[in-house]
Amino acid sequence: MKKIISVFVLIIIAGSCSIDDNFELLELDKQRIKDSRYVIYHYMAMGLITDGGLSGHAIFDSAEDFSLQEAENLSSGFFEEIPSAQSLCLINVDMESPVDNKAYLELKGEEVYEHKGFEVTEKNYLVHGRVGSANMTGEFGRFRETKDSLIFYDITLDPPHNEWPAPQIGFVKGNVILRGKEKEPERLEEVKVRAIILRNISSSDSCKQLLFGGSALHLNSVVHFRLRPSGKVMIEDFSDYGIYKPVKIWKERD
């Protein structure tokens, strides 16, 4: 009887706990939206009681602290363009093996709805083509930032790719994540970006996250880039909009 009561009490205690008490945040990054009081969080959390984990992208008022309990995940964390104060454009990507060697991007449909005051356009793309490597690492010598893009120069890729087929590579903002060094978090360790690469580009391909250069790399894939600076670069060298920065950095600056 005592065992039954003990188990019952344990269930009540566990049930009364917030999700935040049962998970440990492993990654928490934040990007600001220009002319908006809202921010977007990217997070990953590990379960303390179970083996499960949580991850996603959620919008919060900038006056509020992040909470797993209050996080309402966006249906996708892949932005087609830099988030604006009025609207968000999300993309979902599926892959399909081709009947021939042609690779192309097809827009299968889109949906428009409201989320926390934002007009959200969600696009569903289908990539026809043989899937190549999904990860690409390397170094960059310098970078330049525009209103909606981040451009890296003097690219050197790690094996097996070795060389990027152009002197620079540019990404539309929205999916850029900055990582600081463990012992010097204000200093940039690497830049993580997600984009789509196809070998053959047709005139109907209109996704803003589509990169050119796949023909030289023999790639048809959603690619996860991880680029390291060849010299010293600080996280504060990057602007606040369309770029995820570690929350620790934000707390020190706010």
C-alpha positions, 0 to 999 in steps of 0.5 A: 500500500505504501508503494502505491501511495508513493508512486501516486505522489510521484505522479502528482509531483511530476504532473504539476511540474512545468515542461521547463522543469523537465527539460534542459535547454541545449541550444537557445538562439534568438533573432530580432525582427526589424520594426517589431516587438517580436523575436524568433527563438530557435531551441533544442532541449533534452529531457531530464526524466525521459530520453525524448527531446524538444526542438523548434522555432517559436515567436515571443514578445521581446518583453517576455522570457523564453519558456518551453511551456509557452512555446508555440512552434512554427510549422517550419523553421526554414524561412524563404526570406528574412522575417518582416514585421508584417509577414513570414514566409516558411518553406517545407521541402520533400525530396523525390528521385527522378525518372531521368537525370534532370533536377528541378524544384516544384512548388506543390502548393501554399497556404496563408494563415495568421499566427500571433499577428503575422501573415504566414505564407507556407510553401511546400516544395518538391525537389526532383533529383538525386540527393547528394551530401547534406552537410558542407563545412569549410572556412571563409576569409571575410563577409559582407552583410546587406539588408536581406543577405549575408555574403561570404568570400574566399571560401575553402571547403573541407574534403570531399568538396574542397572548392566552392565553384565561385569566389563567394557564396550568398545566403538570404537571411532568416536561417543563419545561426551563429555559434560562439567559441566555448571559452570565448563565447563573444568570438565566432566559432562557426556560421550555420546556414541551411539552403537548397542546391540543385545541379540544373536550374530551370527558369521556373525555380523561384525559391529564394533559398535556392543556390546556384553551383550544384552542377560543379558540386554534383549536388541536389539537396537541402544542404547544411553549411557550417563555415568557420572564419579563417581569422578573428570575427566577433558575433557583434560584428553581425547585425541583429536582424535575420540572424540567430545569436546565442541568448547568452550574448543577447543577455549581455548586450540587452 
